Each structure stands twice: as structure tokens, then as C-alpha cells.
Amino acid sequence: MIRVLINGKTVDCVASTDRGLLYGDGLFETIAVVNGSMRHWPRHLSRLQAGCDRLGILAINDVELEDECRSLAGNAAKAVLKVLVTRGSGGRGYRMPDKPAPTRIVQLHDWPAYSPACAERGVAVRVCNTRLGHHPALAGIKHLNRLEQVLARQEWEDKDIMEGLLQDSAGYLIEGTMSNIFLVRDGTLLTPDLHRCGVAGIMRTQIMELAERLPIDVQVGPVEMQHLQKADEVFICNSLIGIWPVIAVTGGDYKTRDYKKGTVTTRLQALLDSSPDTGNSWQT
């Protein structure tokens, strides 16, 4: 059952003139809640504020927003908190209203029914035909327009395929429909550069920080499909699933490849599991 607050009130509707509805003019965060605790809240709030700055949305009251989030999440044993901020209502047309009042939407959802085997044994993924366009002004932020991901997710119905991988218009590997991706080659961690498109996930950032502690060399740069084919290990991540090893990649023109859950992935999972801000929320 979904519980909702809009601008702090227990309602479940927005104005038909809200620019988030009309134009996807806004941002969102998806937050894991475990025993009433909002995992990685400072990271989520920081990215949300940075996205508002990038889009020119009026600054949100972070204390007010946190109070609203905690009022929904406080009694939840395990749930998903979704926070949306739109520019608010405005007249017809793309021109921004003179004095917009941002809309805050907070939703509490049930935890998805992911099997523990996804983290323990790994998952199969596919390469999608849908490509990501280059939008440097929007790259990295989690804006509301997710049509590319919606189209990509429509490409498969096989329940054994847990994620779809997305390339950009130039053919470089960027991310999953709901995740970021890492490759391991000769002990080095490689993740795609996201300056032209893609979402800079908060779990992606944390994993890079954890890798430096091990230490494991981390490279951020262009990732070609041949890099994926030659990788020793592959894993995907987000703030709900933590790390899922990839054990098979198929789909499209990509030559099907199987992988094994390797030592780098295993070490990062263990370190992530022991992180005080994460606990084992992604394992059960």
C-alpha cells in the first residue's frame, strides 16, 4: 500500500498544471528504508539539492522535507521512500513561471520482492536496443523524464532477466535501466563516464569510495562493448539492491557471455554490507 504526502499534506493528487506532470520538470530520489532509518539520506539530499540547482528549481527546505520523509518512514521495517520535487504549477508553455512554488511529493512503497539469490549468486541481464541520447545539461541528475528507461524496460518479459543495459547513441555502455554498472579487468574497477548522459547513482559514488579503501584502482571513462565482453567480473548497483553480480549478458547483437562472481565483487559486497549507512538492507 502506498502512503503519500504532497507539500506535507495527506493527499494523493497534484494540480493538472504542475510542470512535473506536464513536462517532467523536476527530480526524484529513491531511498531504502530499514527499521525506520533512511539509508544514505545525506547523499540523496545532496544530489537532490544539486539537481535543483542545475535545473534552477527554487531551493527546497531540507529540514521540512526530512521531517515529511521521517513521518512516513519512521515506523517502516523495510520499505522504499520515493521523493519527488517539481518546479510547481505554471501556465501553458515551456516558459518558466515568474514565481514558481515547488511541489514536494513523498511516497512510501512496499519493498520489492527481490530474491537473496540476486546478491548471492548473481543475475542475468540483457543489452537493450533503446539508446540514450546525449544531454550534457541533464547528465548525472535524476530528472523526472525517464522515457528512455521506460522504452528499454518494455523490451523483455523474461523474469530471469533482472536488468537491461543501455548504450548511448555512440554505442558506449552507460548504465542499466535502474542501475549503474562496473566492470573488473585485471583487478581494476571501470565504470562509465556520465558527462553526456546517465544517472550518477549514490551507490556508484559509495562503491568508488569503498574501492579506494581496499585499495582497488578505479577508472572512470568510456566503456565500449568489447570491454564488457573481455571483463573478468561485472556487477550492477543501486541504493536498493546494493551490489548484484552479473553472471550472464545477452540480447541484441551482443555475443552472449557468462561470468562468475569474482573476488573484487565479493570484497566490495562485504565492505558495503559492513558500512554503517548501509547495513545488510540490500540482502534480504
Backbone torsions as a table, in degrees:
resi	resn	phi	psi	omega
1	MET	NA	133.6	-178.7
2	ILE	-90.6	130.9	171.8
3	ARG	-108.5	140.2	-171.4
4	VAL	-135.8	140.3	166.7
5	LEU	-125.0	134.1	174.5
6	ILE	-123.3	117.1	-174.5
7	ASN	51.8	39.3	175.9
8	GLY	83.2	-1.8	-177.0
9	LYS	-109.0	147.9	-179.5
10	THR	-82.1	77.3	176.0
11	VAL	-133.0	166.7	-177.2
12	ASP	-134.8	44.5	176.9
13	CYS	-153.0	149.9	175.4
14	VAL	-119.9	162.1	179.0
15	ALA	-63.4	144.3	179.1
16	SER	-66.2	-13.5	178.8
17	THR	-95.3	4.2	-179.1
18	ASP	-65.8	130.7	-174.7
19	ARG	-70.9	-20.3	172.9
20	GLY	-64.7	-39.4	176.9
21	LEU	-73.4	-43.6	-174.3
22	LEU	-74.6	-38.9	-171.0
23	TYR	-131.8	3.6	-173.2
24	GLY	65.8	31.1	-173.8
25	ASP	-87.3	80.3	-178.2
26	GLY	174.5	-169.4	-174.3
27	LEU	-140.8	166.1	175.5
28	PHE	-150.9	160.7	175.1
29	GLU	-133.1	145.3	176.6
30	THR	-119.2	118.9	-167.2
31	ILE	-123.1	131.7	175.3
32	ALA	-77.2	133.7	176.4
33	VAL	-117.1	124.0	179.1
34	VAL	-132.8	121.0	-179.0
35	ASN	52.3	43.4	177.3
36	GLY	78.1	-3.4	-178.4
37	SER	-96.4	132.8	178.1
38	MET	-89.1	106.4	-176.2
39	ARG	-64.4	135.3	174.9
40	HIS	60.1	30.5	-177.5
41	TRP	-54.6	-46.7	-179.4
42	PRO	-59.2	-38.1	179.0
43	ARG	-67.3	-43.4	179.2
44	HIS	-63.6	-45.0	-178.8
45	LEU	-63.7	-40.4	179.4
46	SER	-62.4	-43.3	179.5
47	ARG	-67.6	-38.7	178.5
48	LEU	-62.5	-43.9	179.2
49	GLN	-65.6	-39.0	178.1
50	ALA	-65.0	-38.7	177.6
51	GLY	-65.1	-40.3	177.1
52	CYS	-61.9	-41.8	177.8
53	ASP	-61.3	-44.4	-177.9
54	ARG	-63.1	-40.2	-177.3
55	LEU	-88.0	-7.1	-178.9
56	GLY	75.3	26.0	175.3
57	ILE	-82.7	138.1	-178.3
58	LEU	-54.3	142.9	-177.0
59	ALA	-56.2	135.8	177.8
60	ILE	-85.9	153.0	174.4
61	ASN	-82.7	102.6	-172.9
62	ASP	-66.9	-31.4	177.9
63	VAL	-67.3	-44.7	178.7
64	GLU	-62.3	-44.7	179.9
65	LEU	-64.2	-43.0	-179.8
66	GLU	-63.9	-40.0	177.9
67	ASP	-61.1	-40.9	179.5
68	GLU	-66.4	-41.3	179.7
69	CYS	-64.2	-44.3	-178.5
70	ARG	-68.1	-30.0	178.3
71	SER	-65.4	-29.4	176.3
72	LEU	-87.6	-38.5	-171.3
73	ALA	-88.5	-15.4	-169.3
74	GLY	-56.3	-33.6	-177.1
75	ASN	-104.3	8.0	-175.9
76	ALA	-85.9	126.0	176.2
77	ALA	-71.7	-42.4	178.4
78	LYS	-158.3	120.4	-174.4
79	ALA	-160.0	176.1	177.9
80	VAL	-119.9	125.1	178.1
81	LEU	-102.0	124.7	176.2
82	LYS	-113.1	125.8	-179.1
83	VAL	-115.4	126.0	178.2
84	LEU	-122.5	138.8	173.8
85	VAL	-128.4	121.7	176.5
86	THR	-110.7	167.7	179.2
87	ARG	-68.3	-18.4	-178.6
88	GLY	102.6	-167.0	-176.3
89	SER	-85.0	152.7	177.7
90	GLY	-161.4	170.4	-179.9
91	GLY	-73.2	-179.0	179.8
92	ARG	-66.3	145.5	177.5
93	GLY	104.8	162.6	-174.8
94	TYR	-77.7	-19.9	-178.5
95	ARG	-58.8	134.1	-178.9
96	MET	-68.5	143.1	175.8
97	PRO	-64.6	154.8	-175.7
98	ASP	-64.8	-43.4	-178.0
99	LYS	-130.8	71.4	-177.3
100	PRO	-71.5	144.1	174.9
101	ALA	-112.4	107.5	-175.7
102	PRO	-55.7	147.4	176.1
103	THR	-101.2	130.4	175.9
104	ARG	-107.6	125.5	177.8
105	ILE	-124.3	125.8	177.8
106	VAL	-122.5	125.4	-179.2
107	GLN	-123.9	141.0	174.0
108	LEU	-113.7	120.3	-177.4
109	HIS	-114.9	159.6	172.8
110	ASP	-64.9	152.3	176.8
111	TRP	-69.7	135.7	-179.9
112	PRO	-64.8	150.4	-175.2
113	ALA	-84.8	62.2	177.2
114	TYR	-80.1	137.8	176.8
115	SER	-77.3	141.8	174.5
116	PRO	-58.0	-23.0	-179.7
117	ALA	-63.9	-24.7	179.7
118	CYS	-59.9	-42.0	179.3
119	ALA	-83.1	-33.8	-174.5
120	GLU	-78.7	-46.3	-175.6
121	ARG	-106.5	-25.2	179.2
122	GLY	110.3	173.6	-174.5
123	VAL	-132.6	157.7	172.1
124	ALA	-95.9	140.8	178.8
125	VAL	-131.5	167.6	178.9
126	ARG	-130.6	156.7	174.4
127	VAL	-89.1	124.3	-177.3
128	CYS	-84.3	155.0	175.3
129	ASN	-81.3	-30.8	178.2
130	THR	-62.2	134.4	179.7
131	ARG	-111.3	151.7	176.6
132	LEU	-88.9	132.0	174.8
133	GLY	-78.3	159.1	178.6
134	HIS	-85.5	121.1	178.6
135	HIS	-138.3	76.2	-176.1
136	PRO	-54.1	-34.0	-178.5
137	ALA	-68.4	-22.3	-178.3
138	LEU	-109.6	-7.1	-174.9
139	ALA	-61.5	138.2	176.5
140	GLY	94.4	-38.2	-176.2
141	ILE	-82.9	160.2	-177.7
142	LYS	-102.6	73.4	-179.1
143	HIS	-78.9	168.3	-171.3
144	LEU	-76.6	-16.9	-178.2
145	ASN	-82.0	102.0	-178.0
146	ARG	-116.1	29.8	-176.0
147	LEU	-63.0	-34.4	178.3
148	GLU	-62.9	-41.5	178.7
149	GLN	-69.0	-37.4	177.7
150	VAL	-61.4	-46.1	179.1
151	LEU	-64.1	-41.1	-180.0
152	ALA	-64.3	-40.4	-178.0
153	ARG	-68.5	-20.7	177.2
154	GLN	-75.5	-7.0	-173.8
155	GLU	-77.7	-14.7	-179.5
156	TRP	-143.4	149.9	177.1
157	GLU	-120.7	-7.0	-179.0
158	ASP	-62.7	118.0	-177.5
159	LYS	-70.1	-13.8	177.9
160	ASP	-82.3	-12.8	175.8
161	ILE	-93.8	114.8	-172.3
162	MET	-94.3	-13.2	-177.9
163	GLU	-159.8	156.2	175.7
164	GLY	-117.2	136.6	-179.2
165	LEU	-95.6	139.3	-175.4
166	LEU	-115.3	134.1	171.1
167	GLN	-101.8	162.3	173.1
168	ASP	-89.0	-177.1	-176.0
169	SER	-65.7	-17.9	178.6
170	ALA	-93.7	-1.3	177.4
171	GLY	92.0	8.2	177.7
172	TYR	-86.3	142.1	176.5
173	LEU	-70.4	132.9	-175.4
174	ILE	-117.7	-52.3	-172.0
175	GLU	-171.6	-178.1	169.1
176	GLY	-97.2	173.0	179.5
177	THR	-63.7	-29.5	-178.9
178	MET	-130.8	13.2	-170.4
179	SER	-148.8	165.0	166.1
180	ASN	-99.1	163.6	-174.3
181	ILE	-128.7	144.6	175.8
182	PHE	-129.2	142.8	173.6
183	LEU	-116.2	148.2	174.5
184	VAL	-119.4	127.0	178.4
185	ARG	-139.1	119.4	-179.6
186	ASP	52.7	40.3	176.1
187	GLY	80.8	-2.5	179.2
188	THR	-99.8	138.5	179.6
189	LEU	-93.4	129.7	-178.9
190	LEU	-126.2	130.4	175.7
191	THR	-134.0	146.7	-174.8
192	PRO	-62.6	145.8	170.5
193	ASP	-71.4	137.4	-174.3
194	LEU	-118.9	30.4	-177.7
195	HIS	-77.2	-20.4	-178.5
196	ARG	-105.8	-22.9	178.1
197	CYS	-170.7	169.5	179.5
198	GLY	100.6	165.9	-179.7
199	VAL	-108.0	128.0	176.5
200	ALA	-83.6	91.8	-175.0
201	GLY	-68.1	149.1	179.4
202	ILE	-69.9	-29.2	176.9
203	MET	-72.0	-35.3	175.4
204	ARG	-57.4	-46.3	179.6
205	THR	-63.1	-44.1	-178.2
206	GLN	-65.3	-38.7	179.9
207	ILE	-64.3	-39.3	177.4
208	MET	-64.2	-37.2	177.2
209	GLU	-66.8	-41.8	179.5
210	LEU	-66.0	-37.9	-179.5
211	ALA	-61.3	-37.6	179.2
212	GLU	-65.2	-27.5	-179.9
213	ARG	-75.1	-23.7	-171.9
214	LEU	-68.7	-42.9	-7.2
215	PRO	-94.0	147.1	173.8
216	ILE	-127.1	131.8	178.7
217	ASP	-65.7	132.1	-179.9
218	VAL	-118.1	128.6	176.5
219	GLN	-119.6	133.9	175.0
220	VAL	-114.4	120.5	-177.2
221	GLY	-174.8	-173.3	178.9
222	PRO	-62.8	134.3	178.3
223	VAL	-118.9	113.3	177.9
224	GLU	-87.7	160.3	-179.4
225	MET	-63.5	-27.2	176.8
226	GLN	-68.0	-28.4	174.9
227	HIS	-64.8	-40.3	177.2
228	LEU	-64.0	-40.9	-179.1
229	GLN	-64.4	-33.8	-174.7
230	LYS	-96.5	0.0	-175.7
231	ALA	-66.2	147.9	175.1
232	ASP	-80.8	-37.4	178.5
233	GLU	-141.1	153.2	175.9
234	VAL	-140.9	138.8	171.4
235	PHE	-146.7	157.2	177.4
236	ILE	-116.7	162.2	-175.8
237	CYS	-154.3	151.9	163.8
238	ASN	-160.1	-179.3	-171.8
239	SER	-73.3	-14.5	176.9
240	LEU	-95.0	-44.6	-174.4
241	ILE	-87.6	-15.0	-172.8
242	GLY	69.8	-116.2	178.1
243	ILE	-118.7	127.7	170.8
244	TRP	-115.9	118.2	173.1
245	PRO	-63.0	144.2	174.6
246	VAL	-98.7	125.8	-179.0
247	ILE	-110.4	-8.9	177.5
248	ALA	-158.4	139.2	174.5
249	VAL	-126.9	130.3	-179.1
250	THR	-143.6	-177.2	172.2
251	GLY	104.0	147.5	176.7
252	GLY	59.3	-140.1	178.9
253	ASP	-87.1	1.4	-176.7
254	TYR	-72.8	134.1	177.5
255	LYS	-73.9	117.3	-175.8
256	THR	-51.5	134.2	-177.2
257	ARG	-138.1	135.5	175.4
258	ASP	-102.9	149.4	179.3
259	TYR	-132.5	166.4	172.5
260	LYS	-117.4	148.3	174.1
261	LYS	-66.3	117.8	-171.7
262	GLY	-101.6	-178.0	-174.7
263	THR	-69.8	-36.8	179.8
264	VAL	-64.9	-47.1	178.2
265	THR	-59.5	-43.9	-179.1
266	THR	-63.4	-42.8	179.8
267	ARG	-65.2	-41.3	179.3
268	LEU	-67.3	-38.7	175.8
269	GLN	-59.2	-45.6	-178.4
270	ALA	-63.6	-41.5	-179.4
271	LEU	-68.8	-39.7	177.7
272	LEU	-64.7	-40.3	-179.4
273	ASP	-63.0	-31.9	-178.2
274	SER	-89.9	-4.2	-179.7
275	SER	-66.6	132.0	-175.9
276	PRO	-62.6	-23.7	-179.2
277	ASP	-89.7	-4.3	-176.0
278	THR	-116.6	-45.0	-175.1
279	GLY	59.7	-149.2	178.2
280	ASN	-107.8	34.3	-174.0
281	SER	-63.2	-25.0	-175.5
282	TRP	-90.4	-3.9	-173.1
283	GLN	-93.6	-20.0	-173.6
284	THR	-122.3	NA	NA
